[in-house]
Amino acid sequence: MSDFKDYFYLGKIIKVHGYEGKLSVYFDTDKPQEYSDLELVHINIVGSLVPFFIEEISLLNNKAVVRFMDIDNLEKAEQLISKEMYLPLSMLPELTGNKFYYHEVPGMIVIDENFGELGPISSVLEYPNTAVLQVFYNEKEVLIPISDSIITKVDREENKIIVCSPEGLLDIYING
């Protein structure tokens, strides 16, 4: 997936739907219904985001059948198969409580309930089975799993994330 810093990954075009240019798309989101009235998406065409206007969208769970403006035949539709769709970050629904988007936490200070301040989040690293907050404490990398059982509070006003790391986790990084 390319890095378009002002956009977020919405999903992917899967296949052609019928012969009139409609496409089946997959929405990579927990709440696809929030995107049921989209008028425009940006599609990654050879590393550039190209706007495509939506004429019609029919949602079914995380999939939808979409008719894009000016995509009115099979040949044009086939050129969009496997392309990624993006939207501007401003279109992300606002999260509250301990939920957050990965792009909004770099720079937030991580404080462990038992250890104290670890430092600012350098980045979020995504691995196949989990994602982790990357923090550097005294120049040593510390990786904290993103989990409801570990992250106890996200304080956006104070720019802090409070964690209760599992016993021994910090020892691996700091004393190891």
Residue pairs with C-beta under 8 A, 6 or more apart in sequence:
1 9
1 84
2 44
2 47
2 84
4 42
4 44
4 49
4 86
5 103
6 88
6 89
7 42
7 49
7 86
7 87
7 88
7 89
8 86
8 87
8 88
8 89
8 91
8 92
8 101
8 103
9 28
9 84
9 85
9 86
10 27
10 28
10 29
10 35
10 41
10 85
10 86
10 87
11 25
11 26
11 27
11 28
11 29
11 62
11 84
11 85
12 25
12 26
12 28
12 82
12 83
12 84
12 85
13 23
13 24
13 25
13 26
13 43
13 80
13 81
13 82
13 83
13 84
13 85
14 23
14 24
14 25
14 26
14 63
14 81
14 82
15 23
15 24
15 81
16 22
16 23
16 24
16 74
16 77
16 78
16 81
17 23
17 24
17 65
19 73
19 74
20 67
20 72
20 73
20 74
21 67
21 68
21 71
21 72
21 73
21 74
21 76
21 77
22 56
22 65
22 66
22 67
22 77
23 65
23 66
23 67
23 68
23 71
23 77
23 80
23 81
24 63
24 64
24 65
24 66
25 63
25 64
25 65
25 66
25 85
26 62
26 63
27 35
27 62
27 63
27 64
28 62
29 35
29 62
31 93
32 59
32 61
32 62
32 64
33 59
34 93
35 59
35 87
36 57
36 59
36 64
37 57
38 54
38 57
38 87
39 53
39 54
40 51
40 52
40 53
40 54
41 51
41 52
41 54
41 85
41 86
41 87
42 49
42 50
42 51
42 52
42 85
42 86
42 87
42 88
43 49
43 50
43 52
43 80
43 83
43 84
43 85
43 86
44 50
44 83
44 84
44 85
44 86
45 83
49 86
52 68
52 69
52 71
53 68
53 69
54 66
54 67
54 68
54 69
55 67
55 68
55 69
56 65
56 66
56 67
57 64
57 65
57 66
57 67
58 64
58 65
58 66
68 80
70 76
71 77
71 80
89 103
92 101
95 101
97 154
98 148
98 151
98 152
98 153
98 154
99 154
100 154
102 124
102 126
102 131
105 121
105 124
105 133
105 161
106 120
106 121
106 122
106 123
106 124
107 120
107 121
107 159
108 120
108 121
108 154
108 159
108 160
108 161
109 117
109 118
109 119
109 120
109 121
109 159
109 160
109 161
110 117
110 118
110 119
110 120
110 121
110 133
110 135
110 144
110 160
110 161
110 163
111 117
111 118
111 160
111 161
111 162
111 163
112 118
112 162
112 163
112 164
112 165
112 170
113 152
113 162
113 163
113 164
114 164
114 165
115 165
115 170
118 135
118 137
118 142
118 144
118 170
119 135
119 136
119 137
119 142
120 135
121 133
121 134
121 135
121 161
122 134
122 135
122 136
123 134
124 131
124 132
124 133
124 134
124 146
125 131
125 132
125 134
125 143
130 145
130 146
130 147
131 145
131 146
132 143
132 144
132 145
132 146
133 143
133 144
133 146
133 161
134 141
134 142
134 143
135 141
135 142
135 143
135 144
136 142
137 173
137 174
138 174
140 173
140 174
141 173
142 170
142 173
142 174
143 173
144 150
144 163
144 165
144 169
150 163
150 164
150 165
150 166
151 161
151 162
151 163
152 162
152 163
152 164
153 160
153 161
153 162
154 161
154 162
155 161
155 162
